[in-house]
Amino acid sequence: MAEEKYNGYCVKCKEKRDFTGKVEISKTGMRMAKGPCPVCGTTVNRILGKA
């Protein structure tokens, strides 16, 4: 899948950040965007809904 821009909450920075990530399917069947935080580099997740 292509990388796209998403907005998610960075737990380390404690702020919402725009990040570039890929959509993955979690173990529970939810679609989620995963990518690195542009400031600190921690993985940021954004849950998008049911697959």
VODO-605264 format. One record per residue: x, y, z of N, C-alpha, C in turn; chain; residue number from 1. Coordinates in steps of 0.1 Angstrom, whole numbers, m for minus. Layout:
<rs>
n_u, n_v, n_w, ca_u, ca_v, ca_w, c_u, c_v, c_w, chain, n
X, Y, Z, X, Y, Z, X, Y, Z, A, NUM
...
</rs>
This chain:
<rs>
n_u, n_v, n_w, ca_u, ca_v, ca_w, c_u, c_v, c_w, chain, n
8, m12, 0, 0, 0, 0, 9, 13, 0, A, 1
3, 23, m6, 11, 35, m7, 10, 43, 6, A, 2
21, 51, 9, 21, 59, 21, 13, 71, 19, A, 3
5, 75, 29, m3, 86, 29, m1, 94, 42, A, 4
m6, 107, 41, m6, 116, 53, m17, 113, 63, A, 5
m14, 112, 75, m25, 110, 86, m22, 119, 97, A, 6
m32, 121, 106, m30, 129, 118, m33, 119, 130, A, 7
m23, 118, 139, m24, 109, 150, m18, 115, 162, A, 8
m21, 109, 174, m16, 114, 187, m3, 107, 190, A, 9
8, 115, 192, 21, 109, 197, 21, 109, 212, A, 10
22, 97, 217, 22, 95, 232, 34, 101, 238, A, 11
46, 101, 232, 58, 106, 237, 58, 121, 238, A, 12
54, 128, 227, 53, 142, 226, 41, 148, 233, A, 13
30, 139, 235, 18, 144, 241, 11, 154, 232, A, 14
12, 153, 219, 6, 162, 209, 1, 155, 197, A, 15
m9, 161, 190, m13, 155, 177, m3, 159, 167, A, 16
1, 149, 158, 11, 152, 148, 6, 146, 134, A, 17
10, 153, 124, 8, 148, 110, 19, 139, 107, A, 18
16, 126, 103, 27, 117, 99, 24, 110, 86, A, 19
34, 104, 80, 33, 97, 68, 34, 82, 72, A, 20
23, 74, 69, 23, 61, 73, 16, 51, 63, A, 21
16, 38, 67, 10, 28, 59, m2, 22, 66, A, 22
m12, 18, 59, m24, 12, 66, m21, m3, 68, A, 23
m23, m8, 80, m21, m22, 84, m34, m27, 90, A, 24
m36, m40, 90, m47, m46, 97, m43, m52, 110, A, 25
m49, m48, 121, m45, m53, 135, m50, m67, 137, A, 26
m46, m73, 148, m51, m86, 151, m66, m87, 153, A, 27
m72, m76, 158, m87, m76, 160, m94, m72, 147, A, 28
m88, m70, 136, m94, m68, 124, m97, m53, 121, A, 29
m91, m44, 129, m92, m30, 127, m81, m25, 117, A, 30
m85, m15, 108, m75, m9, 100, m68, 2, 108, A, 31
m55, 3, 107, m48, 14, 114, m36, 18, 106, A, 32
m34, 31, 107, m23, 38, 100, m11, 38, 110, A, 33
1, 33, 106, 12, 33, 114, 24, 41, 107, A, 34
31, 49, 115, 42, 56, 109, 50, 63, 120, A, 35
62, 68, 117, 70, 75, 127, 66, 89, 129, A, 36
67, 93, 142, 65, 107, 145, 76, 116, 139, A, 37
73, 127, 132, 83, 135, 126, 92, 142, 135, A, 38
88, 143, 148, 96, 151, 158, 105, 141, 166, A, 39
99, 131, 172, 107, 122, 181, 111, 108, 175, A, 40
104, 104, 164, 106, 91, 158, 99, 79, 163, A, 41
91, 81, 174, 83, 71, 180, 72, 67, 170, A, 42
68, 54, 170, 57, 50, 161, 44, 55, 166, A, 43
37, 62, 156, 24, 68, 159, 13, 59, 152, A, 44
2, 56, 159, m9, 48, 154, m21, 56, 153, A, 45
m29, 54, 142, m42, 60, 141, m52, 49, 137, A, 46
m62, 47, 145, m72, 37, 142, m82, 42, 132, A, 47
m84, 35, 121, m93, 41, 110, m107, 34, 110, A, 48
m109, 23, 116, m121, 16, 116, m120, 2, 112, A, 49
m132, m5, 111, m132, m19, 107, m128, m21, 93, A, 50
m121, m32, 90, m116, m35, 77, m127, m40, 68, A, 51
</rs>
